[in-house]
C-alpha cells in the first residue's frame, strides 16, 4: 500500500513514517510534504493509494488539499490527523469521504487499525498498486486480484547486498536499467503473457514479476538458475537470486521477503539461486581476534595478511554466507578496538565493513583488504595520511569530480588516480563529508542538472540526463526527485512560471 504523508511538524512527520514502516512490510511511504500546497502536485504525480494529512498547516490546510484533489479528479483513501481542537473540521471531513480521523499524538495501535482499514478498503475497490517495493515503469499495471494468479517472483542482487540507507548507488556496481532484463526473461518464459522487470530497493537489485505464472517454484528456480551465468557474465559480477510463487494480495510482502532471503543467501564471489535460510553453526572468532590484535600491535603486515588469509579460508570452507562474514568482521573490529583502547566508532565500522565487502570479489581480495584496513585503522600513525593530508585528498577528489561530471567515474578510477585503496578513500571521504563518495558525486551531478534546467529551459530531461552520464532517463528522474524533492519536469515548469 503506497502512502503519502503531509505534516508540517518535521518531528511528527518522521515519527509517523517510522511507525508506519514498522507495522507492515507492504506499507511504503512514497512521498512526504510539509504543507498542502507542496503536497498537491506531488500527490497528483505519485498517485498514492492513501493520503494521510494533518489538518492545520501553513499555505494550505488539509481540508483544502483534499477538496483540490477531488476537484482535480484524483481519488484516494484519505486519513486526517490533528489535535482535539480540530473536531470542528469533522463535518467537512465526512463530506469529503475521509476514511478515518486520528488524534495526536498518534498511538501505534490506532495507526495500525486505521491502516488495516485502509488496506481492506483498497482491496475491496480493486485499485491497489501491484506493489510498493519496486520503482518500475509507471505505465505497468498488474491484473486485478481475481485475474489468474499466482505470480512468479524473482529477486536479483548483483554483487553484495547493501544495508545502509545512505546509499543512492552501489559503491562498486554501476546502475543499469531494469528494462535491459526484459528480453532475456521473455525468451526464458514465453508462456507468460505479462511480466515486468523493476528496480529493487538498492541500485544493484532488480525484481522480476511474471504475471499469470502457471509453473511451480521448482520450475521457476530451474529456469532462473540457467539464466544467472549469462547475467553474471554480462554485468561482470556474481548474481544471487531468490524465487517464489505468490498470489497478488501477498505481492509486496513476498518481494520484500524474497529480498531478505536473497541478501542472506549471498556467498562471496558465487552466482546461484538460494533457498530459504538454514540454521548456521557458530563460528569461533575469539582466537582470531586475539591473534589479529597481537599482529596489529607488532605492525607486522606480512604476518597479519597471512592470518587474514587463514581466516578467509575458514569462512570459505564453512560456506559462511556474506551477511555472517559481515557480522564476524564487525565483531573483530570491535574486539580489536576495545583491546587496543582506540576511539574508532562502531557506527563508522559498519560502513567500513560494507565498503570492504563491496570491493572484495574473492576470499583472497577480502583477506588482503581486511589486513590493510586493520593497519590503517589501528596501526602506526604514519600508516595513513595525517589530518592535513586527508583534507587535501578530499579537496582533490572534489576537483576531480567537478572536472568529470559528464562521466561515470568508478571507485576503481579514483583508486588508480589517487593511489589509495578504495576502502581507504571511502572512509576518509565519509569522515570529511558525512556522505559516501559515489553519492556525493551523484549529488554534484544533480546540482548541475538543476542549473542546466534553469539556464536552458528548452533542454529536454533526456538531454540533461545524457549530458551528465545517466544511462536511463527514468532512473535519472527517480534520483533527481529523491535528492531535490521534485521531478526535473516539475522544476522546469516552476522555472517557466517565474519568467515574466
C-alpha positions in Angstrom: 0.0 0.0 0.0 1.5 3.3 -1.2 1.1 6.1 1.4 1.8 9.9 1.1 2.3 11.8 4.3 1.5 15.5 4.8 2.6 17.1 8.1 4.1 20.5 8.9 5.9 19.3 12.1 9.1 17.6 11.0 9.5 15.5 14.2 5.9 14.3 13.9 6.4 13.5 10.2 9.5 11.4 11.0 7.8 9.6 13.8 4.7 8.8 11.7 6.9 7.5 9.0 8.9 5.2 11.3 5.7 3.9 12.9 4.1 3.1 9.6 7.1 1.3 8.2 7.3 -0.8 11.4 3.8 -2.1 11.0 3.7 -4.0 7.7 6.2 -4.8 5.0 3.7 -3.9 2.3 3.4 -0.3 3.5 5.6 2.1 1.6 6.0 5.9 2.1 6.2 7.1 -1.5 6.4 10.8 -0.6 6.1 13.5 2.1 5.3 17.2 2.2 5.1 19.8 4.9 2.1 21.7 3.7 -0.9 21.2 1.4 0.4 23.5 -1.4 3.6 21.5 -1.6 1.7 18.2 -1.4 -0.9 18.9 -4.1 1.4 18.5 -7.1 3.4 15.6 -5.7 0.3 13.6 -4.9 -1.1 14.1 -8.4 2.2 12.9 -9.8 2.9 10.0 -7.5 -0.7 8.7 -7.3 -0.6 7.1 -3.8 -3.2 4.7 -2.5 -3.6 6.5 0.8 -3.1 10.2 1.7 -2.5 10.8 5.4 -2.6 14.5 6.1 -2.5 16.9 9.0 -5.4 19.5 9.1 -3.8 22.7 10.3 -0.8 23.6 8.1 0.6 26.8 6.6 -0.2 27.8 3.0 -2.9 25.2 2.5 -4.7 23.2 5.2 -5.6 19.5 4.9 -9.3 20.1 4.1 -8.5 22.5 1.3 -5.9 20.0 0.0 -8.5 17.2 -0.2 -11.0 19.5 -1.8 -8.5 20.5 -4.5 -7.5 16.8 -5.1 -11.1 15.8 -5.6 -11.7 18.8 -7.9 -8.7 17.6 -10.0 -10.4 14.1 -10.3 -7.9 12.4 -8.0 -9.4 9.7 -5.8 -7.5 8.1 -3.0 -8.3 6.8 0.5 -7.7 9.8 2.9 -7.0 10.0 6.6 -6.8 13.2 8.6 -4.5 13.7 11.6 -4.8 16.5 14.1 -5.3 17.6 17.7 -8.5 17.8 19.8 -9.2 21.4 18.8 -9.8 20.4 15.2 -13.1 18.5 15.7 -14.8 21.4 14.1 -13.5 20.1 10.8 -15.3 16.7 11.3 -18.3 17.7 9.2 -16.1 18.8 6.3 -14.1 15.5 6.7 -17.3 13.5 6.4 -18.4 15.4 3.4 -15.1 14.7 1.7 -15.4 11.0 2.4 -12.4 10.8 4.7 -11.7 7.1 5.7 -10.6 7.9 9.3 -9.5 10.6 11.7 -6.5 10.2 14.0 -5.7 12.2 17.1 -2.3 13.5 18.0 -0.2 12.1 19.5 -1.0 9.1 17.2 -0.8 5.9 19.1 0.6 2.8 17.3 -2.5 0.7 17.9 -4.8 3.4 16.4 -2.5 3.8 13.5 -2.4 0.0 12.9 -6.1 -0.3 13.0 -6.6 2.7 10.7 -4.1 1.5 8.0 -5.6 -2.1 8.2 -9.0 -0.5 7.5 -7.5 1.4 4.5 -5.9 -1.7 3.1 -9.2 -3.6 3.3 -11.0 -0.7 1.5 -8.3 -0.7 -1.1 -8.6 -4.5 -1.7 -12.4 -4.1 -1.9 -12.1 -1.4 -4.5 -9.5 -3.4 -6.6 -7.4 -0.2 -7.1 -4.3 -1.2 -5.1 -1.0 -0.7 -6.9 0.8 -4.0 -7.8 3.5 -3.4 -5.2 5.0 -0.6 -3.2 8.5 -2.0 -3.3 10.0 -1.6 -6.8 10.1 1.6 -8.8 9.3 0.2 -12.2 7.7 1.8 -15.3 4.7 4.0 -14.3 2.5 2.5 -17.0 2.8 -1.1 -15.9 -0.2 -2.5 -14.1 -0.8 -6.0 -12.9 -4.2 -7.5 -13.4 -6.8 -7.2 -10.7 -6.6 -9.8 -7.8 -9.0 -12.2 -9.4 -7.2 -12.4 -12.8 -5.4 -15.7 -12.9 -2.9 -15.7 -10.0 -0.4 -16.8 -8.9 2.7 -14.7 -10.0 6.3 -15.8 -10.3 8.6 -13.5 -8.4 12.4 -13.3 -8.9 14.6 -11.0 -6.8 18.1 -10.5 -8.1 21.1 -9.0 -6.2 24.2 -8.2 -8.2 27.5 -8.2 -6.2 26.8 -7.9 -2.4 23.7 -6.7 -0.6 23.7 -3.2 0.9 22.1 -2.4 4.2 22.8 1.4 4.7 20.0 3.8 3.7 22.8 6.3 3.0 23.5 4.8 -0.4 21.9 6.1 -3.6 24.1 3.9 -5.8 26.1 0.8 -5.0 29.8 1.8 -4.4 31.2 -0.7 -6.9 28.5 -1.9 -9.2 27.1 0.5 -11.9 23.4 1.0 -12.2 21.7 -0.4 -15.3 18.0 0.0 -16.4 15.9 -2.9 -15.3 14.3 -3.0 -18.8 17.5 -4.5 -20.1 16.5 -7.8 -18.4 13.1 -7.9 -20.2 14.2 -9.7 -23.5 16.1 -12.4 -21.5 13.1 -13.2 -19.3 10.7 -13.0 -22.2 12.7 -15.7 -24.0 13.0 -17.8 -20.9 9.3 -17.6 -20.1 7.5 -17.4 -23.5 4.2 -18.7 -21.9 4.0 -15.7 -19.6 1.8 -13.1 -21.2 2.6 -10.2 -18.8 5.8 -9.6 -17.0 7.8 -6.6 -15.6 11.4 -6.1 -14.7 11.7 -3.5 -12.0 14.3 -1.7 -9.9 14.8 -3.2 -6.5 15.4 -1.5 -3.1 19.1 -0.6 -4.0 20.6 0.3 -7.4 22.2 -3.2 -7.8 18.9 -5.1 -7.2 16.1 -6.0 -9.7 12.7 -7.6 -9.2 11.0 -9.6 -11.9 7.3 -10.2 -11.8 5.8 -12.9 -14.0 2.0 -12.5 -14.4 -0.3 -15.5 -14.8 2.5 -17.8 -14.0 1.4 -21.5 -14.1 4.6 -23.3 -13.2 5.7 -24.4 -9.7 8.6 -23.0 -7.7 10.9 -25.8 -8.8 10.4 -24.9 -12.4 10.9 -21.2 -11.8 14.0 -21.9 -9.8 15.5 -24.2 -12.5 14.9 -21.7 -15.3 16.3 -18.8 -13.3 19.3 -20.9 -12.4 20.1 -21.4 -16.1 19.9 -17.6 -16.7 22.2 -16.5 -13.9 25.6 -17.4 -15.6 24.5 -15.2 -18.6 23.7 -12.3 -16.2 26.9 -12.7 -14.3 29.0 -12.6 -17.5 27.0 -9.7 -19.0 27.3 -7.5 -15.9 30.7 -8.7 -14.6 29.5 -9.5 -11.1 28.2 -12.5 -9.2 24.4 -12.7 -9.0 22.2 -14.1 -6.3 18.5 -14.8 -6.8 15.6 -16.0 -4.8 12.4 -17.2 -6.5 8.9 -17.9 -5.2 5.3 -18.1 -6.4 2.7 -15.8 -4.8 -0.9 -14.6 -5.0 -1.3 -10.9 -5.9 -2.5 -10.0 -2.4 0.8 -11.0 -1.0 3.0 -9.5 -3.7 4.6 -6.6 -1.9 5.3 -8.7 1.2 6.6 -11.6 -0.9 9.0 -9.3 -2.8 10.4 -7.9 0.5 10.7 -11.4 1.8 12.5 -12.5 -1.4 15.0 -9.7 -0.9 15.7 -10.6 2.7 16.3 -14.3 1.8 18.4 -13.4 -1.2 20.5 -11.0 0.8 21.1 -13.6 3.5 22.0 -16.3 0.8 24.8 -14.4 -0.9 28.1 -16.4 -0.9 31.3 -14.4 -1.7 32.0 -14.5 -5.4 29.4 -17.1 -6.1 26.4 -17.0 -8.5 23.3 -19.0 -7.8 19.7 -19.3 -6.7 19.4 -19.5 -2.9 16.7 -21.3 -0.9 15.2 -20.5 2.5 17.9 -19.8 5.0 19.1 -22.8 7.0 20.4 -22.5 10.6 24.1 -21.9 10.6 26.5 -23.3 13.2 28.5 -20.9 15.3 31.9 -19.8 14.1 34.8 -19.4 16.6 36.3 -15.9 16.5 37.9 -15.2 19.8 41.3 -16.8 18.9 41.3 -14.9 15.6 40.6 -11.6 17.4 43.5 -12.3 19.9 46.0 -13.1 17.2 45.0 -10.2 15.0 45.3 -7.8 17.9 48.8 -9.0 18.6 49.9 -8.7 15.0 48.4 -5.2 14.7 50.4 -4.2 17.8 53.6 -5.5 16.2 52.8 -3.8 12.9 53.8 -6.9 11.0 52.0 -6.6 7.7 53.1 -9.9 6.2 52.0 -12.0 9.2 48.8 -10.0 9.5 47.9 -10.7 5.9 48.7 -14.4 6.4 46.5 -14.6 9.4 43.6 -12.9 7.5 44.1 -15.4 4.7 43.7 -18.2 7.2 40.5 -16.7 8.5 39.2 -16.2 4.9 39.9 -19.9 4.1 38.0 -20.9 7.2 35.0 -18.9 6.0 35.2 -20.4 2.6 35.4 -24.0 4.0 32.5 -23.4 6.3 30.4 -21.9 3.4 29.7 -18.9 5.5 27.2 -16.5 3.9 28.4 -13.0 3.3 26.0 -11.4 5.8 27.5 -13.6 8.6 31.0 -12.7 7.4 30.0 -9.1 7.7 28.9 -9.7 11.4 32.2 -11.5 12.0 34.2 -8.6 10.7 32.3 -6.1 12.9 32.9 -8.4 15.9 36.7 -8.5 15.1 36.9 -4.7 14.6 35.1 -4.1 17.9 37.2 -6.6 19.8 40.5 -5.2 18.5 39.3 -1.6 19.2 38.4 -2.5 22.8 41.7 -4.4 23.3 43.8 -1.5 21.9 41.6 1.1 23.5 41.2 3.2 20.4 38.5 5.7 19.6 37.3 4.2 16.3 33.5 4.1 16.5 31.3 1.1 15.7 28.9 3.1 13.6 31.8 4.0 11.3 32.9 0.4 11.3 29.6 -0.7 9.8 30.1 1.4 6.7 33.8 0.5 6.5 32.9 -3.2 6.5 30.1 -2.8 4.0 32.5 -1.0 1.7 35.2 -3.7 2.1 32.7 -6.3 1.1 31.6 -4.3 -1.9 35.2 -4.3 -3.2 36.0 -7.9 -2.5 35.0 -10.4 -5.2 37.2 -13.2 -3.8 38.3 -14.5 -0.4 41.9 -13.5 -1.3 40.8 -9.9 -2.0 38.8 -9.9 1.2 41.8 -11.1 3.3 44.1 -8.6 1.6 41.7 -5.7 2.1 41.0 -6.6 5.7 44.7 -6.8 6.6 45.3 -3.3 5.0 42.3 -1.9 6.8 43.5 -3.1 10.2 46.8 -1.3 9.8 45.1 1.8 8.5 42.7 1.8 11.5 44.9 0.6 14.3 48.5 0.6 13.0 51.3 3.2 13.4 50.2 6.8 12.7 52.4 7.0 9.6 50.5 4.2 8.0 48.0 6.6 6.7 47.6 10.3 5.9 47.5 12.9 8.7 44.7 15.4 9.1 46.2 17.9 6.6 46.8 15.2 4.0 43.3 13.8 4.3 41.9 17.3 3.9 44.0 17.8 0.7 42.9 14.4 -0.6 39.2 15.2 -0.2 39.7 18.6 -1.9 41.5 16.9 -4.8 38.7 14.3 -5.2 36.1 17.1 -5.3 38.1 18.9 -8.0 38.4 15.6 -9.9 34.6 15.1 -9.7 33.9 18.7 -10.9 36.0 18.1 -14.0 34.3 14.8 -14.8 30.6 15.4 -14.2 29.7 14.1 -17.6 31.4 10.8 -17.0 30.6 7.7 -15.0 33.5 7.6 -12.6 34.1 4.4 -10.6 35.9 3.9 -7.3 38.5 1.9 -9.2 39.1 5.0 -11.3 39.6 7.0 -8.1 41.8 4.4 -6.5 44.1 4.4 -9.6 44.0 8.2 -9.8 45.0 8.9 -6.2 46.9 5.7 -5.4 44.9 4.7 -2.3 42.7 1.7 -1.7 39.0 2.0 -2.4 38.2 1.2 1.3 40.6 4.0 2.5 39.2 6.6 0.1 35.6 5.8 1.1 36.5 6.0 4.8 38.4 9.3 4.6 35.7 10.9 2.4 32.9 9.8 4.6 34.6 11.2 7.7 35.1 14.6 5.9 31.7 14.9 4.1 29.4 12.5 6.1 28.5 11.0 2.7 29.7 8.2 0.5 32.0 9.1 -2.4 29.6 8.0 -5.2 26.6 9.6 -3.5 28.5 12.9 -3.2 29.4 12.6 -6.9 25.7 11.9 -7.8 24.6 14.9 -5.8 27.1 17.1 -7.7 25.6 15.8 -10.9 22.0 16.6 -9.8 23.1 20.0 -8.7 24.5 20.6 -12.1 21.3 19.2 -13.6 19.3 21.8 -11.7 21.4 24.6 -13.1 21.1 23.2 -16.6 17.3 23.1 -16.3 17.2 26.6 -15.0 19.7 28.0 -17.5 18.4 26.2 -20.6 14.6 25.9 -20.4 14.4 24.4 -23.9 16.6 21.5 -23.0 14.8 18.2 -22.6 15.1 16.0 -19.5 16.7 13.3 -21.7 19.3 15.7 -23.0 20.2 16.8 -19.4 20.4 13.2 -18.2 22.6 12.2 -21.1 24.9 15.2 -20.7 25.6 14.1 -17.1 26.2 10.4 -17.9 22.9 8.9 -16.8 22.1 5.8 -19.0 18.4 5.8 -18.1 16.1 8.9 -18.0 13.7 7.1 -15.7 16.4 6.5 -13.1 17.8 10.0 -13.5 14.3 11.3 -12.7 14.0 9.0 -9.7 17.4 10.1 -8.3 16.6 13.8 -9.1 13.3 13.6 -7.2 14.9 11.8 -4.3 17.6 14.5 -3.9 15.6 17.6 -4.7 12.0 16.6 -3.7 10.6 17.4 -7.2 10.9 15.9 -10.7 13.0 17.5 -13.4 9.8 18.4 -15.4 8.3 20.0 -12.3 11.4 22.1 -11.8 11.2 23.2 -15.5 7.6 24.1 -15.1 8.2 26.1 -11.9 11.1 28.0 -13.7 8.9 28.8 -16.7 6.2 30.3 -14.4 8.9 32.6 -12.8 9.9 34.0 -16.2 7.9 37.3 -16.8 
